[in-house]
Amino acid sequence: MNRNLGVAKKGLLLASVLLAFATGPLQGGEPKNADGDWWIRASSAQRTGWLNGFADCWAYDKDRADDVKGAPFSILTEKINNFYRSNPTQLRRSLPKTFVEQAKRINVPEAPGGEHYTQPHGYYTGDYFRQLLEPVAREAFIGGYLACYATMEHPKASFTKPTSWYTNEVSTWLGLQESDESVIDDKRADVPIADALRKFKDQ
């Protein structure tokens, strides 16, 4: 009897995961506190934004680029999807923890002739932020970055406001306009998103 109940419970959990994957874009939630439940409900744009924001911080602020350089996001996304689908009891598991764990298991050799950046934060600049055309993708990028930054042993700044607040402030500072996706303050287009974000850290 107990075994049957356990099987039934597991089946219900799996059904809830599959339903969440099918319900479409996430309408709420705080991406800087993302877990499996956030991930399975997020849209593709939100997942892409979060992964890039987290990777930006992990590679440059934490200086752990080796953990992620061999993990293409297309493969990493599928690995994370599979983890949460296969482990419905782990939906409250930290997404940062799952990200790092799965990324370390992927080792795709770098393609010859790939782009290399010498400046801090690489291509994660204001112009990259502009190209995240969906506001939820920009918010997810900031959320991913802050989720990583929260793991810093000796952080140089604190960010206690909602992710949406930082997203709006950074977007405004960069001169972005929802009515015209091509608009940006040219003088700030090459500023790293991380540097723009730090302008709004807690005082």
ZAMIZA-129381 format. One record per atom (N, C-alpha, C): residue in one letter; x, y, z. Coordinates in steps of 0.001 Angstrom, whole numbers, plus 500000, padded with zeros to 6 digits. Each point is the difference from the previous one (the first is absolute). Example, Ala and Ser with C-alpha at 12.3 -4.5 7.8 and 13.67 -1.06 7.14 Angstrom:
<atoms>
A513190494310507800;A499110501190500000;A500900501200500000;S499650501050499280;S500820501190500060;S499230501090500730;
</atoms>
This chain:
<atoms>
M500825498792500000;M499175501208500000;M500857501254500000;N500996500005500867;N500888501157500062;N500773500167498699;R500419498851499439;R500730500060498731;R499125500593498913;N498751499594499953;N499088500530498992;N499799501502500165;L499905500433501255;L499841501427500258;L501229500769499541;G501180499385500227;G501239500655499579;G500068500132498494;V499601498947499298;V499994500045498542;V499015501050499502;A498832500044500640;A498983500976499602;A500485501418500224;K500662500200501141;K500512501336500310;K501044500427498988;K500903499071499649;K501021500312499010;K499367500315498653;G498936499252499657;G499312500255498742;G499364501372499965;L499429500419501121;L499402501333500076;L501045501084499874;L501164499784500637;L501075500978499904;L500482500129498560;L500182498862499321;L500442500027498617;L498970500684499122;A498735499733500246;A498939500643499227;A500021501498500189;S500280500452501224;S500035501441500260;S501167500645499276;V501133499287499903;V501151500528499268;V499671500136498525;L499426498935499411;L499654500035498585;L498980501077499704;L499056500214500909;L499011501042499817;L500656501369500028;A500935500168500921;A500685501287500095;A500788500291498729;F500640498983499403;F500731500192498752;F499055500415498870;A498754499588500108;A499046500256498919;A499194501276500190;T500139500661501129;T499139501153500278;T500470501286499367;G501222500028499422;G500450501193499312;G500817500917500882;P500254501239499508;P500896500932500664;P499620500299501441;L501025500160500803;L499829500375501400;L499496501428500084;Q499013500229500814;Q499427501339500122;Q500497500737501244;G500611499304500909;G500490500632501217;G501194499249500517;G500324500226501246;G501140499317500575;G501221500890500016;E500865499748500946;E501199500803500184;E501193499229499455;P500522500392498827;P501058499204499372;P501308499948500776;K500254500966500886;K501262499918500748;K499922498936501098;N498795499493500256;N499812498891500935;N499546498739499273;A500383499869498745;A499466498944499136;A500327498600500495;D499017499117499838;D500155498583500296;D499401499216498841;G499817498707500190;G499446499186498935;G498597500412499611;D499213500408500968;D498641500422499708;D500005501236499109;W500905500939500278;W500126501181499126;W500409499562498603;W500987499113499919;W500553499588498709;W498955499354499105;I499242499045500529;I499080499260499138;I498833500864499533;R499740501093500705;R498923500895499598;R500482501172499135;A501306500151499880;A500565501127499258;A499904499776498491;S499920501092499272;S500011499919498536;S501427499772499521;S500148499695498729;S501325499806499417;S500837501260500144;A499387501163499785;A500727501271500122;A500471500229501425;Q499165499635500966;Q500386500163501399;Q501154499067500361;R499931498762499535;R501086499054500296;R501315500480499396;T499936500460498756;T501203500502499336;T500568501200500747;G499128500917500389;G500457501168500744;G500647499607501316;W499364499090500730;W500522499596501311;W501352499315499858;L500113499067499057;L501252499274499807;L501145500955499681;N499752500973499137;N501049500939499621;N500377500925501154;G499002500445500761;G500302500850501149;G500815499264501047;F499615498768500290;F500727499196500982;F501418499735499505;A500142499623498735;A501311499688499438;A500905501230499990;D499433501166499741;D500779501242500009;D500671500193501359;C499233499903501054;C500533500148501352;C500947498859500352;W499617498769499675;W500798498839500394;W501377500033499337;A500040500423498737;A501260500008499261;A500892501176500370;Y499406501165500210;Y500800501206500173;Y500105500468501454;D498902500010500722;D500060500454501393;D500571498922500915;K499633498749499744;K500517498906500812;K501252499366499383;D500316500422498772;D501190499491499311;D499970498483499894;R498837499478499607;R499843498547499878;R499588499636498567;A500593500667499033;A499622499781498601;A500187498556499568;D500978499316500577;D500255498612499601;D498810499091500292;D499156500396500944;D498833499179500345;D498951499996498900;V499990501045499182;V498910500162499042;V500437500087498544;K501313500144499753;K500426500267498625;K499749498830499055;G499916498775500534;G499762498843499140;G498558499558499960;A499087500892500449;A498588499625500096;A499127500944499164;P499770499669498725;P499095500822499178;P498625500079500653;F499402501171499962;F498732500194500707;F498877499129499446;S500061499661498718;S498957499136499441;S500024498632500675;I501213499485500219;I500138498704500671;I499701500135501483;L500503501071500607;L499783500207501430;L498521500153500312;T499271500713499151;T498566500167500202;T499298498652500036;E500348499137499053;E499369498678499942;E500378499156501211;K501243500121500447;K500440499254501187;K499206500435501237;I499815501304500148;I499237500506501147;I498543499565499886;N499442500086498786;N498631499528499784;N499853498538500440;N500924499182499541;N499929498572500302;N500143499734501484;F500861500769500661;F500189499797501437;F498697500236500750;Y499350501121499731;Y498782500318500740;Y498816499123499585;R499962499598498727;R498954499071499564;R500149498656500701;S501244499549500119;S500271498672500559;S499981499980501525;N500050501179500611;N500055500089501464;N498942500981500507;P498731499625499891;P498926500932500378;P500010500391501471;T500701499242500837;T500077500372501420;T501063501071500230;Q500744500365498937;Q501102500954500136;Q499660501392499456;L498709500296499850;L499622501278499408;L500391501208500846;R500233499776501284;R500433501102500859;R501521500087500076;R500669499161499237;R501459500029500002;R500490501257499287;S500987500637500569;S500564501231499455;S500412499834498542;L499553500901499143;L500399499955498597;L501502500251499834;P500610500935500760;P501458500150499900;P500753498701500263;K499579499261500991;K500665498738500320;K499863499016498846;T498804499929499430;T499767499092498876;T500782500446498775;F500033501304499746;F500766500558498871;F501450499534500059;V500656500250501120;V501429499690500122;V500238498503499905;E499156499224500656;E500147498546499985;E499893499446498590;Q499003500462499256;Q499793499490498642;Q501053500535499032;A500409501254500167;A501002500592499106;A501328499261500094;K500366499588501199;K501271499298500196;K500006498624499347;R498826499471499701;R499900498676499377;R500071500071498477;I500016501203499462;I500037500195498546;I501383500503499623;N500567499430498980;N501319500442499559;N500086499928498483;V499434501002499363;V500028500069498544;V501220500821499587;P500893499443499195;P501197500744499579;P499621501310499304;E500783501026500254;E499741501298499380;E500251499925498505;A499090500582499222;A500135499981498548;A501165500901499569;P500782499568499010;P501110500826499514;P499485501340499477;G500755501055500281;G499628501315499495;G498907500685500782;G499680499485501183;G498971500635500815;G500426501378500479;E499022500797500357;E500289501359500456;E500629499977501394;H500953500908500201;H500639500146501295;H499941501469500402;Y499701500236501253;Y499870501359500505;Y501020500232501104;T500691501119499900;T501005500322501013;T499441500884501102;Q498915500730499710;Q499439500892501001;Q499148499233501009;P499931500498501232;P499156499344501016;P498549499884499523;H499387498879500262;H498594499710499692;H499729499770498516;G501053499954499189;G499821499607498609;G498940500813499270;Y499094499283499341;Y498974500688499206;Y498753500353500811;Y500034499771501311;Y498833500328500824;Y499996501493500320;T499703500774498979;T500010501461500086;T498582500560499864;G499934501316500033;G498704500644499837;G499321499614498698;D500779499851498939;D499395499644498715;D499457498577500021;Y500659499097500722;Y499449498652500165;Y498671500075500745;F499950500811501035;F498779500165500786;F498879500535499124;R500334500928499107;R499006500547499072;R499424498900499124;Q500842499056499593;Q499560498945499093;Q499138498941500685;L499943500034501329;L499022499162500706;L498667500735499914;L499290499763498928;L498863500857499646;L498824499876500967;E499847498846500629;E498879499827500926;E500393500497501387;P499186500879500595;P500319500479501353;P500240498875501000;V499257498887499860;V500188498891500943;V501369499355499821;A500561500053498794;A501333499440499759;A501055500872500665;R499818501310499946;R500932500910500670;R499926499806501511;E498793499858500510;E499843499778501437;E500633498674500412;A499860498986499153;A500590498701500311;A501524500083499976;F500559500775499078;F501461500181499960;F500486500615501315;I499346501078500427;I500380500647501258;I499825499018501160;G498906499240499974;G499746499026501053;G501064498914500051;G500421499516498833;G501050498989499952;G501317500543500529;Y500298501235499616;Y501240500622500487;Y499963500135501518;L498885500471500536;L499882500198501445;L499980498670500749;A499439498963499384;A499995498679500633;A501425499506500188;C500837500240499007;C501408499642500108;C500703500894501017;Y499733501292499921;Y500702500953500874;Y499719499700501474;A498835499456500262;A499637499655501381;A500867498877500552;T500717499289499119;T500875498917500461;T501419500485500270;M500279501271499768;M501349500536500214;M500346499942501483;E501207499539500307;E500422499921501391;E500259501369500599;H500530500913499183;H500293501348500484;H499468501020498991;P498679500133499929;P499418500927499018;P500388501448500272;K500171500741498923;K500363501409500121;K498773500906499980;A498833499413499830;A498761500777499953;A498846499119500441;S498873500625500329;S498789499246500330;S498854500521499148;F499078499091499676;F498861500320499141;F498760499379500636;T499257500789500733;T498872499458500754;T498638500341499401;K499978500807498963;K498729500362499379;K499547498916499029;P498741500018499574;P499508499003499035;P500756500085498680;T500133498873499337;T500701499970498718;T499381500953498992;S498682500111500008;S499325500886499044;S500447501448500171;W500275500410501236;W500447501379500264;W501356500243499353;Y500919499064500191;Y501330500154499403;Y499915499976498477;T499143499163499467;T499841499914498545;T499537501333499432;N499025500611500637;N499496501296499536;N501070501083500089;E500755499995501110;E501026501027500181;E501122499842498975;V500445498788499783;V501066499759499024;V499518500359498592;S498781499615499667;S499447500303498673;S499926501502499774;T499547500721501016;T499906501456499890;T501382500622499866;W500952499540500796;W501360500552499963;W500637499782498632;L499699498865499375;L500539499699498674;L499261500733498887;G498885500637500341;G499231500737499002;G499133499125499130;L499626498826500483;L499161499097499209;L498557500460499997;Q499307499720498889;Q498597500381499867;Q499198498812499489;E498903499707500685;E499151498894499564;E499341500289498659;S499777501280499708;S499316500372498757;S500908499881498779;D501319499967500219;D500951499891498891;D501187499173500469;E500039498740499612;E501012499073500504;E501406500317499521;S500145500892499030;S501327500335499480;S500671501115500795;V499260500669500854;V500517501177500708;V500834499597501208;I501171500641500139;I500861499855501163;I500897501228500055;D500439500376501166;D500963501083500141;D501335499480499463;D500441500552498871;D501202499494499344;D501223500037500910;K500050500953500907;K501147500124500890;K500033498888501060;R498868499319500152;R499911498965501023;R499799498605499429;A499979499890498678;A499733498715499348;A501060498952500317;D501236500439500220;D501092499053500259;D500301499825501483;V499220500621500858;V500191499848501441;V499510498623500427;P500789499229500747;P499514498695500477;P498718500146500808;I499083499076499808;I498741500028500751;I500283499978501496;A500995499235500400;A500356499900501417;A500389501360500574;D500741500790499208;D500404501331500470;D498790500922500128;A499087499895499043;A498776500804500085;A499181499602501227;L499908498699500258;L499229499508501136;L500575500517501323;R501318500033500111;R500630500434501256;R499714501453500349;K499614500773499018;K499641501390500261;K498754500092500882;F499267498917500102;F498741499987500775;F500064499058501202;K501208499702500434;K500179499166501190;K499503500737501231;D499784499256501070;D499579500618501250;D501075500963500491;Q499573501113500528;Q500955501001500525;Q500417499666501418;
</atoms>
